Amino acid sequence: MTTHCLQLKDTDPYFNLAAEEYFLKSQADDFIMTWRSKSAVVVGKHQNALAEINHRYVRENQICVARRLSGGGTVFHDPGNLNFTFIRQVDQVDRINYSLFTQLMISILKKLQLDVYANQHNAIFLDQKKVSGSADHVHRRRVMHHGTLLFNSHLHQLRDALNVDLSRFDDKAIQSNRSEVVNLSGFLPSDMTMEKFSDFIFHQLVQTSTDHVVREITSQERQDIETLRDEKYCRWNWIYGYSPRYRYRNELPAAGKKVSFMLSVEKGIIKESAWMGDISARLAAMLTNALEGRNHDYEMLKQVIPGLETQLQNEGFSAELLLEKIL
């Protein structure tokens, strides 16, 4: 079977994630792809997106939030991170050994004199710090395995974008295992640019297949991928609305007062809210009526909450404070 080898040039994370799904589900041949994206937080398919991101930092720094097709934990993409994707047709899905993909990548990195190794979750480590995470997805008799390679990423952005207070969320979503990370570039025996590293990894991957073709995305493929990107991967319903149901709890402090509240959220939409403590029944009812049925989303709630400013101020609160605490 022919292996199609593509070095994707797009830096749009939504396009690249859509390309993975497109080649997995619409083709019969094998694929190897490498790609890079502009700054983005990418959550696993079964994760609660809000519980994985520091939404204020992400919003203020114009970092994309995306959801991928595979499970596993949240990862950070930026131009200093190289992503790799394997798509294979298999006879028996239950017999696929995913660690073979990891060992292949380790063997390639060792050619650069990097002393890397894998843990039990097929993550790759260097000097006891994580440099690569991976995940998988099965579609019929086709398997996708993809992962990251931190080369010279902005690690401070990674840490800040994923700095979340998980105590506010009560859900059954898969949570990420936070690990200390490091860039590969700092351990190379000589200087290497990201472009040369990317080319090296791609050409090494190409050589793993005897029957391969190196090519670009065709115009028809690009059109189909862009359609999938626009209809799925860019949509709020996929990024946030696909999150498992959860409860969000927090407190609304004010001088001499203490109010606690709980939101029940399903498919990203606030279904119920409960307000307890030093708050009048009238304001609690107004908040309930204003919030229920709305997306648990900053852009949505900043259009609703300021309309309650007068009522909130009458009881010692503010719309700005509530908007800060409700997400």
C-alpha distance (Angstrom), angle and dihedral (degrees) to the residues before:
residue distance angle dihedral
M1 . . .
T2 3.78 . .
T3 3.79 118.4 .
H4 3.81 113.8 -146.1
C5 3.80 111.2 -146.8
L6 3.80 116.7 -158.1
Q7 3.78 129.4 178.3
L8 3.79 98.7 -161.8
K9 3.79 115.1 -143.8
D10 3.81 99.7 -166.6
T11 3.80 117.4 103.6
D12 3.80 93.9 -164.6
P13 3.83 104.8 113.5
Y14 3.80 92.0 -156.1
F15 3.80 91.5 54.6
N16 3.80 92.8 47.7
L17 3.80 93.7 49.1
A18 3.79 89.7 47.8
A19 3.82 89.8 50.3
E20 3.79 90.0 57.1
E21 3.79 92.5 53.2
Y22 3.80 92.3 43.3
F23 3.81 95.0 54.1
L24 3.80 91.6 41.2
K25 3.79 95.9 52.6
S26 3.80 106.3 27.6
Q27 3.82 102.6 41.0
A28 3.79 135.4 63.7
D29 3.82 101.0 -157.0
D30 3.78 128.1 82.2
F31 3.81 121.6 -96.7
I32 3.78 138.1 -157.5
M33 3.79 116.4 -170.6
T34 3.77 137.6 174.0
W35 3.78 122.7 -168.1
R36 3.79 145.2 160.3
S37 3.79 130.8 -147.2
K38 3.75 138.4 -159.9
S39 3.81 114.3 -105.9
A40 3.79 110.4 -49.1
V41 3.78 141.7 150.2
V42 3.80 109.1 -137.0
V43 3.80 117.1 -163.3
G44 3.79 125.7 -160.9
K45 3.79 120.3 -102.5
H46 3.81 94.9 -103.9
Q47 3.80 99.5 40.5
N48 3.78 131.5 108.5
A49 3.81 100.2 -115.0
L50 3.83 96.0 -155.0
A51 3.81 91.4 50.7
E52 3.81 90.7 55.3
I53 3.80 102.4 48.8
N54 3.77 138.9 59.9
H55 3.79 90.5 -129.4
R56 3.81 95.1 -169.2
Y57 3.80 93.2 53.0
V58 3.79 91.5 43.2
R59 3.81 92.3 50.0
E60 3.80 95.7 44.5
N61 3.80 92.3 48.4
Q62 3.81 94.7 43.8
I63 3.80 93.6 -120.5
C64 3.80 114.6 163.2
V65 3.79 120.5 -122.7
A66 3.80 115.5 -148.1
R67 3.79 139.3 168.4
R68 3.79 121.1 -140.2
L69 3.78 131.1 -150.9
S70 3.81 96.3 -114.2
G71 3.79 129.2 72.6
G72 3.78 127.4 -121.6
G73 3.77 130.7 82.0
T74 3.78 137.2 -35.7
V75 3.81 120.2 -80.2
F76 3.78 134.7 -171.1
H77 3.79 122.4 -127.9
D78 3.78 128.7 -165.7
P79 3.82 134.7 144.7
G80 3.82 89.4 -81.9
N81 3.80 91.9 60.9
L82 3.80 121.7 77.9
N83 3.80 118.7 -151.6
F84 3.80 123.2 -156.4
T85 3.80 128.9 -165.2
F86 3.80 132.0 -166.4
I87 3.82 120.0 -168.7
R88 3.78 117.1 -175.8
Q89 3.77 138.8 175.9
V90 3.82 108.6 -133.9
D91 3.80 136.2 -173.1
Q92 3.79 95.8 -140.6
V93 3.77 119.6 21.1
D94 3.78 94.1 -165.4
R95 3.80 91.0 61.0
I96 3.79 98.2 53.7
N97 3.80 112.4 121.8
Y98 3.79 106.2 -147.1
S99 3.79 92.7 -172.6
L100 3.81 88.2 71.2
F101 3.80 88.9 70.5
T102 3.79 90.5 51.3
Q103 3.78 93.3 47.3
L104 3.79 89.8 50.1
M105 3.79 90.8 54.5
I106 3.80 91.0 46.1
S107 3.81 90.8 53.1
I108 3.82 89.8 52.2
L109 3.81 93.4 48.6
K110 3.80 90.8 49.0
K111 3.81 88.0 61.2
L112 3.81 84.7 67.8
Q113 3.82 89.0 54.2
L114 3.79 91.9 -107.5
D115 3.80 112.7 150.0
V116 3.79 96.3 -140.4
Y117 3.79 130.0 159.4
A118 3.82 139.0 176.8
N119 3.78 131.8 -117.8
Q120 3.81 126.8 -146.4
H121 3.82 91.3 -83.9
N122 3.82 93.8 56.1
A123 3.79 91.8 -107.8
I124 3.79 114.9 142.6
F125 3.81 120.6 -128.6
L126 3.77 136.4 -169.1
D127 3.79 123.3 -170.2
Q128 3.84 87.9 -5.5
K129 3.81 91.1 -58.6
K130 3.79 127.9 108.4
V131 3.80 119.6 -106.0
S132 3.81 100.3 163.1
G133 3.79 139.4 28.0
S134 3.80 126.1 -172.8
A135 3.80 141.3 -167.9
D136 3.79 139.3 -176.3
H137 3.78 141.7 -142.0
V138 3.80 131.3 -169.8
H139 3.80 124.7 -150.6
R140 3.78 112.6 -178.6
R141 3.80 103.9 -59.6
R142 3.78 94.6 -17.3
V143 3.79 124.1 95.4
M144 3.80 129.3 -159.8
H145 3.80 121.4 -163.0
H146 3.78 118.0 179.2
G147 3.77 137.5 167.5
T148 3.78 149.5 165.5
L149 3.79 134.3 -107.0
L150 3.80 115.6 -159.5
F151 3.78 104.8 -147.3
N152 3.80 106.5 156.0
S153 3.80 103.4 -20.2
H154 3.79 123.1 159.3
L155 3.80 94.5 -101.8
H156 3.80 93.7 -175.7
Q157 3.80 88.6 60.5
L158 3.78 89.8 47.9
R159 3.80 92.1 53.3
D160 3.81 95.1 43.6
A161 3.81 94.6 45.3
L162 3.81 91.2 53.4
N163 3.82 96.9 41.5
V164 3.82 101.9 117.9
D165 3.81 135.4 159.3
L166 3.81 99.2 -127.7
S167 3.82 92.5 -176.1
R168 3.81 89.3 81.0
F169 3.80 93.2 62.8
D170 3.78 128.0 74.0
D171 3.80 110.8 -173.3
K172 3.79 145.6 118.4
A173 3.78 95.0 -119.3
I174 3.79 121.6 131.4
Q175 3.79 107.9 -96.2
S176 3.77 125.5 -149.2
N177 3.79 121.3 -109.6
R178 3.79 104.0 -129.6
S179 3.80 113.9 -139.8
E180 3.77 132.6 178.3
V181 3.80 108.1 -102.2
V182 3.78 136.8 -155.8
N183 3.79 137.7 -176.3
L184 3.80 121.2 -107.9
S185 3.81 92.7 -140.7
G186 3.79 92.7 72.4
F187 3.80 91.6 61.6
L188 3.80 100.3 49.3
P189 3.81 116.4 113.7
S190 3.82 89.8 -130.9
D191 3.80 136.9 18.0
M192 3.79 117.6 -78.5
T193 3.79 130.2 177.9
M194 3.78 122.6 -129.8
E195 3.80 89.7 -114.8
K196 3.80 92.7 54.7
F197 3.80 91.1 45.8
S198 3.80 91.0 50.2
D199 3.81 91.9 48.8
F200 3.81 91.6 47.2
I201 3.81 93.7 52.1
F202 3.80 92.4 45.5
H203 3.80 95.0 49.7
Q204 3.78 91.4 46.1
L205 3.80 90.3 52.2
V206 3.80 91.3 48.5
Q207 3.80 90.2 56.9
T208 3.81 91.5 58.1
S209 3.81 89.8 74.6
T210 3.80 121.7 63.4
D211 3.80 93.4 -163.7
H212 3.78 104.8 48.4
V213 3.76 141.4 135.8
V214 3.81 124.1 -156.4
R215 3.77 109.8 -146.8
E216 3.79 147.4 145.1
I217 3.79 128.2 -110.0
T218 3.79 110.7 -84.8
S219 3.79 121.8 -124.6
Q220 3.81 91.2 -109.4
E221 3.80 92.0 49.4
R222 3.80 90.2 49.5
Q223 3.78 91.4 51.4
D224 3.82 92.1 49.6
I225 3.81 92.4 46.2
E226 3.80 92.3 49.2
T227 3.79 89.4 51.9
L228 3.81 91.0 52.0
R229 3.81 90.0 46.5
D230 3.80 93.0 51.3
E231 3.81 96.0 42.3
K232 3.81 97.2 43.6
Y233 3.78 122.5 2.3
C234 3.82 97.5 48.5
R235 3.79 93.7 45.5
W236 3.81 124.2 106.9
N237 3.80 89.1 -139.0
W238 3.81 90.5 63.5
I239 3.80 99.5 37.4
Y240 3.82 98.4 44.2
G241 3.78 107.3 0.5
Y242 3.81 92.6 61.0
S243 3.82 90.1 63.3
P244 3.82 115.7 115.7
R245 3.80 116.2 -104.1
Y246 3.77 113.3 -80.7
R247 3.79 145.3 168.9
Y248 3.76 121.1 -123.7
R249 3.82 119.8 -157.5
N250 3.78 131.0 -173.8
E251 3.79 143.7 141.0
L252 3.79 131.8 -111.6
P253 3.80 107.7 -149.2
A254 3.80 126.2 -163.5
A255 3.78 136.3 160.4
G256 3.80 107.0 -58.5
K257 3.81 91.8 -12.3
K258 3.76 137.6 94.8
V259 3.78 125.4 -168.5
S260 3.78 125.6 179.2
F261 3.76 124.9 -167.4
M262 3.78 140.9 -175.2
L263 3.80 129.7 -155.5
S264 3.79 123.4 -161.2
V265 3.79 108.1 -151.4
E266 3.79 127.7 -169.1
K267 3.82 123.7 179.3
G268 3.79 86.6 -8.1
I269 3.82 92.8 -58.4
I270 3.81 123.8 116.7
K271 3.80 104.8 -119.5
E272 3.80 99.8 171.7
S273 3.78 138.5 6.9
A274 3.79 131.8 -166.9
W275 3.82 125.1 -163.5
M276 3.80 121.4 -163.7
G277 3.79 137.0 174.8
D278 3.80 130.1 28.0
I279 3.78 97.9 6.2
S280 3.78 130.6 108.7
A281 3.78 120.7 -113.8
R282 3.79 88.3 -121.7
L283 3.82 94.9 57.0
A284 3.82 91.4 42.2
A285 3.79 89.4 54.2
M286 3.80 91.9 47.5
L287 3.79 91.2 51.0
T288 3.78 91.2 47.8
N289 3.79 92.5 50.6
A290 3.80 92.6 45.9
L291 3.82 96.6 48.2
E292 3.78 107.3 36.0
G293 3.78 112.2 96.4
R294 3.80 92.1 21.0
N295 3.79 126.4 115.5
H296 3.80 113.6 -100.3
D297 3.77 87.0 -122.2
Y298 3.80 134.3 123.0
E299 3.81 96.7 -130.4
M300 3.79 91.3 50.1
L301 3.81 97.5 43.8
K302 3.81 95.1 45.7
Q303 3.80 86.3 63.6
V304 3.82 92.6 52.4
I305 3.80 109.0 34.8
P306 3.84 98.9 56.9
G307 3.80 87.6 62.5
L308 3.82 87.5 69.2
E309 3.80 94.7 52.2
T310 3.83 96.0 113.6
Q311 3.80 94.1 49.0
L312 3.79 92.0 45.4
Q313 3.81 92.9 49.4
N314 3.80 90.7 50.1
E315 3.81 87.6 63.6
G316 3.80 97.0 41.2
F317 3.81 100.0 -95.2
S318 3.80 135.1 102.5
A319 3.77 138.2 -142.0
E320 3.81 90.1 -121.9
L321 3.81 91.8 55.6
L322 3.80 93.1 46.4
L323 3.80 92.0 49.1
E324 3.80 89.1 51.4
K325 3.80 93.7 50.5
I326 3.79 100.0 39.8
L327 3.83 94.0 67.5
